[in-house]
Amino acid sequence: QVHLVESGGGSVQAGGSLRLSCVASGWTSNRRLFMAWFRQAPGKEREGIATIYSDGVPRYGDAVKGRFTVSQDYAKNTLVLQMNSLAPGDTATYFCAADSGEINVLCDNGYCWEYQYWGQGTQVTVSS
């Protein structure tokens, strides 16, 4: 099965930046592995952060548009999330997810695709 490992989390001051990486292993298909970033804070719903649709265009959750940038190395099955202008509201555990299907949705009116594979998460803490 596919195994995902996230890295790059940490503690930063408001206005700072972090770069998260997710590396997928065990994907033997010649097809593209669809991957996405989510986050969840205690007591809050899981929130879609970023993904790349089959058209190759990144999509972002409203809360992070203009601040975060996602990119994927399809050959290496690596997903990178560059997070800039971080604020305390960004504090959460960030999860990488992947699916063998063609997933052209992040979250739509509260619906989030239930990805097949999930990483353990990496903690991001933003202080004032």
C-alpha positions as CSV (number, residue, x, y, z in Angstrom):
1,Q,0.0,0.0,0.0
2,V,1.0,3.6,-0.3
3,H,2.8,5.1,2.6
4,L,2.9,8.9,3.2
5,V,5.4,10.8,5.3
6,E,5.1,14.5,6.1
7,S,7.8,16.7,7.3
8,G,8.6,20.4,7.8
9,G,6.3,21.3,10.6
10,G,7.4,23.4,13.5
11,S,6.8,26.6,15.5
12,V,7.0,30.0,14.0
13,Q,6.0,33.6,14.8
14,A,3.1,35.2,13.0
15,G,4.2,36.4,9.6
16,G,6.7,33.6,9.2
17,S,7.0,30.8,6.7
18,L,7.2,27.0,6.7
19,R,7.7,24.5,3.9
20,L,5.9,21.2,4.3
21,S,6.8,18.1,2.3
22,C,5.0,14.8,1.7
23,V,6.7,11.9,0.2
24,A,4.7,8.9,-1.0
25,S,6.2,5.4,-1.4
26,G,4.8,2.2,-2.6
27,W,3.0,3.7,-5.6
28,T,3.9,1.4,-8.5
29,S,1.3,2.4,-11.1
30,N,2.2,4.4,-14.1
31,R,-0.8,6.7,-13.4
32,R,-0.4,9.9,-11.5
33,L,-1.0,9.7,-7.7
34,F,-3.5,12.3,-6.6
35,M,-2.4,14.0,-3.4
36,A,-3.7,16.8,-1.2
37,W,-3.0,18.7,2.0
38,F,-5.5,18.9,4.9
39,R,-5.3,20.3,8.3
40,Q,-7.2,19.9,11.6
41,A,-7.1,21.8,14.8
42,P,-8.5,20.4,18.1
43,G,-12.3,20.9,18.2
44,K,-12.5,21.9,14.6
45,E,-13.5,20.2,11.3
46,R,-10.9,18.9,8.9
47,E,-10.1,21.6,6.4
48,G,-9.0,21.2,2.8
49,I,-5.8,23.2,2.2
50,A,-4.5,22.5,-1.3
51,T,-4.5,20.0,-4.1
52,I,-3.7,19.8,-7.8
53,Y,-6.5,18.8,-10.2
54,S,-6.1,16.6,-13.3
55,D,-5.7,19.8,-15.3
56,G,-2.5,20.5,-13.5
57,V,-3.9,23.6,-11.8
58,P,-3.6,24.0,-8.0
59,R,-6.7,24.6,-6.0
60,Y,-6.7,26.1,-2.5
61,G,-9.0,26.4,0.5
62,D,-10.4,29.9,0.9
63,A,-8.5,30.4,4.2
64,V,-5.1,30.0,2.6
65,K,-5.5,31.5,-0.9
66,G,-2.8,33.9,-1.6
67,R,-0.6,32.7,1.2
68,F,0.1,29.1,0.4
69,T,1.5,27.5,-2.7
70,V,1.3,23.8,-3.5
71,S,3.4,21.9,-6.1
72,Q,3.9,18.2,-6.9
73,D,6.7,16.3,-8.4
74,Y,4.8,13.6,-10.2
75,A,7.8,11.4,-10.9
76,K,8.9,11.4,-7.3
77,N,5.4,11.4,-5.8
78,T,6.3,14.3,-3.6
79,L,3.9,17.1,-2.6
80,V,5.2,20.4,-1.2
81,L,3.3,23.1,0.5
82,Q,5.0,26.5,0.9
83,M,3.2,28.4,3.6
84,N,3.8,32.2,3.9
85,S,2.3,34.9,6.0
86,L,1.4,32.4,8.7
87,A,-1.1,33.5,11.4
88,P,-2.2,31.9,14.6
89,G,-5.3,30.6,12.9
90,D,-3.0,28.3,10.8
91,T,-2.0,26.4,13.9
92,A,-3.1,22.8,13.3
93,T,-1.9,19.3,12.4
94,Y,-1.3,19.2,8.7
95,F,-2.0,15.9,6.9
96,C,-1.0,14.7,3.5
97,A,-3.5,12.4,1.7
98,A,-3.4,10.4,-1.5
99,D,-5.7,8.4,-3.7
100,S,-5.4,6.2,-6.8
101,G,-8.4,7.8,-8.4
102,E,-8.7,11.0,-10.3
103,I,-9.8,13.4,-7.6
104,N,-10.8,16.8,-8.9
105,V,-12.2,18.1,-5.6
106,L,-10.8,19.4,-2.4
107,C,-13.8,20.4,-0.4
108,D,-17.2,21.5,-1.7
109,N,-19.9,22.8,0.6
110,G,-18.5,20.8,3.5
111,Y,-17.9,17.6,1.4
112,C,-14.3,16.4,1.4
113,W,-13.2,13.4,-0.6
114,E,-12.2,10.5,1.7
115,Y,-8.7,9.8,0.4
116,Q,-7.4,6.2,0.5
117,Y,-4.1,7.0,2.1
118,W,-3.1,9.3,4.9
119,G,0.1,10.4,6.6
120,Q,0.6,10.7,10.3
121,G,0.6,14.5,10.1
122,T,3.0,17.2,11.0
123,Q,2.3,19.9,13.6
124,V,2.4,23.6,12.7
125,T,2.2,26.1,15.6
126,V,2.1,29.9,14.9
127,S,2.4,32.2,17.8
128,S,1.5,35.9,18.0
